[in-house]
Amino acid sequence: MTDPIADYLTRIRNAVMANHKVVDIPASSLKKDITRILFEKGYILNYKFEETGPQGNIKIALKYNSDSKKPAIKHIERVSKPGLRKYVDKDHLPRVLNGLGVAILSTSQGVMTDKEARNLNIGGEVLCYVY
C-alpha cells in the first residue's frame, strides 16, 4: 500500500456507501488525529483505539441521520497525494463548501482543520476535504 491515508478515507467512504455501522482501520498516529477531528466536527458517532498487535486498530462508529438514514459524511476526498503534494500558505487556505465543510491539514503544529489553521495564521499540507 503506497498511500495509507487514501486507504483510510476509502474504507470510510465504502462503509458509508454500504450503510455499515462500524468500520475497522489499521491505526497510525496521523489516522488517529484525523479520526479525532472527524469526531470533534460531528462527522462520526464515536471511535475507539485498540492496541492489538504491533500497529493497533481504530474502530469508527459511523453517524447517520435518525429520520432519513442519510450519512453525516456526504463526501470525503483525498487532496494531497504521494505523487503530487498540495501545500498551501496562510493566505491561500481552502474553504470547503464556503465554510460548511472541513479541510484537514497537516501543519508544523500538528493536524488541524482549515479554520484552526486560519486562526493560528499558519499553512501546511492539505490532506482531505470532508462534507
Helices and strands as residue ranges (DSSP letters): H 4-17, E 22-26, H 29-40, E 44-50, E 57-62, E 76-78, E 87-88, G 90-92, G 96-99, E 102-107, E 110-113, H 114-120, E 124-130
